[in-house]
Amino acid sequence: MRQPYQIRPLGPWAGPVTGDRKSSGVFRASWDDTLARLRDEVALLDGEYPIVIQVDADETDIRADGMLRARASVGFPGVAVSFQSRFGPLRYATDAYEQRYGAALPGWQANVRAIALALEDLRAVDRYGVSRRGEQYTGWKALPAGDGTAFGSADHALAWMRARYGAERGDPAAAADLAAGELYRRLARILHPDAGGDPADWDRLDAARPLLVTGGLL
């Protein structure tokens, strides 16, 4: 049977960071129960496997079966959950919860549970048959992925990033002293469509990332 979950590195957090997070202790459920609930909600949307769960962990902390190693280190508690559904690709992200004491769920697991519960609530919106076309999911449509062909090399990608950041700042030399990682994070905050950025620019930034990683610049 195909593994229903696949954990992937989160990368830079593009959305706003929650300043006053809630305690993960509000959830009295196990991680296995959380995964089962997420799987059930995705199934009710005719979702396809794998369900991709992005967490702040290194690639080396992910096992061959797509789950985290027991001793994996997860820093930032924010997560993103993505999957295909009958309404198209959907993506949900939150950093609303953090672990405040040892017996509670790790913050990232609590945030996955919050997303599973949010999916349940969105499904309940259709209880009276007024949103059968999935209007309640419109704001959660995943951004289209870049096709990876926008740049010929990591240097080309970095040059575009420096020029794009310079244009945003009104200073062509604004990115001259920024390392590639810092430049990527700043552009991600600026260009993400949720922050008012142009989706086409976001696609180009998305296409730049794997080239920068391969080139050792990120």
Buried (B, 14 or more C-beta within 10 A) or exposed (E): EEEBBBBBBBBBBBBEEBEEBBBBBEBEBEEEEBBBBBBEBBBEBEBBBBBBBBBBBEEEBBEEEBBBEEEBEBEBBBBBBBBBBEBEBBBBBBBBBBBEEEEBBBBBBBBBBBBBBBBBEBBEEBEEEEBEEBEBBEEBBBBEEBEEEBBEEBEEBBEBBBEBBBEBEEEEEBBEEBEBEEBBBBBBBBBBBEEEBEEEBBBBBBBBBBBBBEBEBB
